[in-house]
Amino acid sequence: MSDPAIPDDAVTELASLRASIDNIDAALVHLLAERFKCTQQVGHLKAAAGLPAADPERERQQIARLRALAEESHLDPAFAESFLAFIVAEVIHHHERIAEARARP
């Protein structure tokens, strides 16, 4: 039931915007899933080659690149960096688990 205090055009626009947000959220989840498929492969390559799970230089490069992309896109660079840090921490955790599993007899 709609609120009579809210104009119908506002309700319609809100519904449209929310549908767009839902679609974008779904796309983000699918993109993250694809990203993690790639990083899992990286984790297996690193483990096979005896490389460490973390790569601080690569992380620095990625932070700089993402901050620049965020600025170009009018997104808060600090938010983009925090978001990337969250993802990278999870990736490193996955790489550590892959290396541990590989090291077990």
N, C-alpha and C positions, 0 to 999 in steps of 0.2 A: 504494500500500500504506500503511495507517495505522500509526502508531506505537502499540504496545500500552501505552506509558506514558501516553498521552493518552486520557482517557475519551471514549467515543463521543458523549456529549451535548456535550462541548466541541468535538469535531470537527464535529458537525452545526451547532452555533451559529456556529462560525468560518466554515463554508462559507456559511451564511445571511448573516452580516454582510458577508462578502466579496462576495457577490452584490449586496447593497444598495449597497456602495461602488462596484462596477462600474457599476451603474445610475446612481448619482449622478454618477460621472465622465462617463458618456455624456451625461447631461443638461447638465453643465457645458460640455462641448465644443459641444453644439448651441446652448446659450445664448450662448456666446462667439461662435460663428459668426453668430448673429442680431445680436448687438451690433455686430460688425465690419461687417455689411451696412449698418446704420444709420450708423455712423461714416464709412463710405466715402461715403455720400450727403452727410453733413456736410462731408467734405473737398472734394467737388465743388462744393457751394454756397459754401464759403469761397473756393476758388480762383476761381470765377466772380465773386465779389464783391470779390476782392482782399484778403480778410481773412487775417491771419496763421494759421499752422497751429496754434499754441499759444494757449490762452486761460487765462492764469494765474488770473484771478478765478473762472472756471468750475471750474478744477481745485481751488481752495481750497474752493469750495462743495461740490464732490463729495467731497472728503476729509472735510470735517466731517460731511456726510450719511452717508457710509459708516462712519465711526468710530462715529456714534450708532447706526446699524443694527447694527453689530457688537456694541456693548455690550448692546443690547437682546436680541441673539441669543446672548449669552454666548460670543462669538468675540473673540479678542484683537484690539483695535482697531489695534494696531501692525501685526499681520499683514494685516488688511484694508487698511490704508493702503499697505503694501508691495505687495500684490497689485494694488491700483488703480494705483499708480505704474507698475508694470510694464506694465499694459494701456494706460495713458495714453501712455507713452513709445512704444509700438508704434503707437498711433493717430496721434500727432504725426508719426512717421516716415512713415506712410501718407499723411497730409495733405501733407507736404512733397513726396513723390513725385508726388502728384496735381498739385500746384501747378507742379512742375518740368515735368511732361509737358504741362500746359496752356500753359506759357510757351514751349515749343519750337515753332518755325515748322512 
